[in-house]
Amino acid sequence: MTTPTRRGFTPTPPDRPWFTMADGIILLVVVGLLALGIWIAEAAPAEVRGPEISLSISALPFYALHSVGRMAAAYALSFVFTLIYGYIAAYNQRAERVLMPLLDVLQSVPILSFLPVVLLSLTAILPEGIAVELASIILIFTSQVWNLTFAWYQSLTTVPRELREASGVFRFTRWRRLTTLELPFGALALIWNSMMSWAGGWFFLMAAEIFTLGARDFRLPGLGAYLQTAANEENLAAIGYGIATLIIVIVLLDQLVWRPLLVWADRFKLEMVESDNPPQSWFYDLLQRAALKDAVAGVLAPPGRAFDRLMDRVLPLPHSVSAGSNSGFGVGWLFLAGTVAAALAGAVLGGRLLLQVPLDRWIDIGFGVGATFLRVVAALIIALLWTVPLGVYIGTQPRAAAALQPIVQIVASIPATALFPVLVLALLAAPGGLNIAAVLLMLLGTQWYLLFNVIAGAAAIPQDLRYTTDLLQLSGWQRWRTLILPALFPYLITGMITASGGAWNASIVAEYVVFGGQAYQSIGIGAQITSATADGDYPRLLAATLAMVITVVAINRLVWRRLYRLAENVYRME
Amino acid sequence: MATSNGAVLVELKNVAQRYGRGEKRFTAIEHINLTIREGEFVALLGPSGCGKSTLLRIITGLSRPSEGEVRYRGAPLNGVNPYATIVFQSFALFPWLTVEGNVAVAMRARGMPAEQAHARAVELIDLVGLDGFEQAYPRELSGGMRQKVGIARALAANPELLCLDEPFSALDVLSAETLRGEVLELWTGGQLQIRAVLMVSHNIEEAIFMADRIVVMDKGPGRIIAEVPVTLPHPRDRKSDAFVALTDRVYGILMGQTQPEHVEFGTEPGQAGRTRALPAAEVTELAGLLEHVNNTPTERDDIYQLAEELGLDFNNLQALIEAAELLGFARVETGDLIITPLGETFADASILARKEIFASRLRRLPFFRWMLRMLEASGERSLRREVLLTALERDFPPDEAEQQLDIASKWGRYAELFGYDDAQGRFFLEEIATPA
């Protein structure tokens, strides 16, 4: 069982009020960013025609390559951003005070709200083709980056003290400390989170390649655009081909990239014991046997050393050994000053836009938040109902796990947004069709987090405790109440935190659908955001986005953080 | 090599380390004056929490003292000392590097070309007796072998001052003993660049076995209380009279004498004067110790003997003895532990009677008097843990305040003075609220 249990979510230190001054400032910064984008967007060209998307099978490999390229570009951006942002946050206390709450708020911003703003503001300043491509990459970036950055920051701040001191005593430069200590220490967390990031990226890629806004029609050749076009034309065969291609791409990436990486990274485990069943990869073994490997390594070694020497000079001896110390205070002040300036600008720009939203619109938004909340709760409950029994079964029966694990992994890897057109097609005719479809989409997007966590939790129940409950002859509900549920609790909470975040985000795609050329919408904050976008009503878009951000942050801090702490303190198995 | 006329390597003048500010300011170590000369093997000895590791980090430049002066070969130390290395208690090896990689990295970081670093690493690995394991990963090695890698890596940095931070305390008894001998051999062999060794230890025997001079520290706040030269020739015989006499003497210094009650007790938390920290002693172990001493014919026991008989680590034994003194169950005189009549009664008593004796003694301690008064004064006769913790943080640094409250919670619950509800994090007085 190799499912990670520590996902992107990081609870902030306990005993802090749930909303602080800093959060207020950060929120203003986000408003400012959105408002700035909207302000630029108003200069965007009034009419745009996208390229035609072909539904023939022969176009699929080409589209798949384009989509993967886009994902890779966004991922490279995420990775670089992560390294720099996390490093500064970990090593500079003043910057940390701004950067970490900012990250917390940013990860709650509904990504798809960004799209029109990013897209239009880019077309206002760049040639159309580049702008659309760049906007799509930025959107995917925002779906990949936050958990990665959290993971890197967290691993930087948890490097064991004595290893840090050893790096100081042996006079490592910052570069050498990064490559010898910090990157290896964070490698596993970075890889697991990269895999999650790619999954998140696929989810939003489906919506990020094609975009209509009145007379502006943005399209990019890619799998997402293909599936959307197929859905619009109600071409079921094409939808099937598209989904099949997607699955093939995802499985290939898993086998050729992520599995080998995991096997390779097994050496970076900190534990001083050999693992019982290390991860396996046929492709990694193949690469290991290849004679070419040594040749390549031999050729690369000298320039590698030269690069090391260069970087030793660029990132020289640190002033201080420990993370969280105030080295390079200039950067810290710069961050603080920049943040305050951005917050002020945000207050002015955002305030002007928000004042244009009439009262009854605000009431709509309020109802929308309530309706979406109910949907999220419904999706979570349904997910719990089926994942807990199945997860416990898989987790406690090694033989079942061996058989079901690969199937579950492949099914889980299909981004829910790709299946959505099929769902809508099936359910639109039913009473309350879109409502059910919306809940189902949220469910599809989030149940896997729960399932994987339940499996991991069930597998981690100590054998001794299982024997004890057998000896005490606890059975049925007694057994669940005294052993299984308490043991699962921390895993359930971790899974539900991610799931609920994902469900809120999915509401934007789920509550407002264009299908067969017609728009359907239900009451909800996601529908508010999407319809505001379609109408080009920016003040309402900003208001609805803000309402969603505040709701999600509040739920995280008031509900999840407390439950998480409870899980950490009471229900942890050690 | 017990010459102490060599040139001065390290010089500390009036060094202090303080953390926090305002009411929560606390002192880890203060008034530290220490000189280490070429040719010396110095051991820093003291109970846990006396700041010996803090001192080691100041000497190596890993942390900067808040007061005082640190000089190395006469020049003020600025940043990490390039002439010093550390062998860590937890080995601090990079698990993703091979044995050779771990040793070579110390040289590569100093700019040595790869081929040369490789050759030297192989030599050093051979020197510590690990040849054949160059390509092994640390997780494949036993604790003792890992520490050998730690030593080889420290030597690779070609240090003048070799610092050992409790290097043997994470090892099993046999490996530790072997490795002690091997380190001494490396040191007395003299073919290395090392000019002096500084070892942090809480093991009295180990310090006497290895060092030329023992710097004894005590806690609250951490300070040097004695310096004991060891002039016995190597190899030292643990059974020799001189060795045993020296061990007794150091035990005597570390354990001190039992003070009159008002001095032992200290003041209540939050009041002027020094609040006595509760020793981290388990009640069941304390009872075991008293039973053991009670059963010796003389009703007194040499503390050094006790440590051996009970197989107790020095830190642990010291906490138990402190607790026995504080509760009036035993006295310490010239390195001996003497059981008091009350201690005898306790050792002989039934489970319930023990609890009563324990409770009556706890009620006399300022710490518990304060806690009980706080609990009675609060409306519901119960208090949230955080409230007590915040109050304690005025007398102790945060980590220790928490530890103090944990000890108080264990003792108080054993004596049934008060209860503690873990789920709610509340202390409460028993008579009123009994848990379901």
Interface residues (C-beta under 8 A of the other chain):
Chain A: D15 P160 E162 L163 E165 A166 G168 V169 F170 R171 F172 T173 R176 T180 L181 P184 R267 F268 K269 L270 E271 M272 V273 E274 R305 L317 H319 V321 V570
Chain B: R57 T60 L62 G79 V80 P82 A84 T85 I86 F88 Q89 S90 A92 F94 P95 W96 L97 V105 A106 R108 A109 R110 A114 Y137 P138 R139 E140 R146 R153 A157 E386 D422 A423
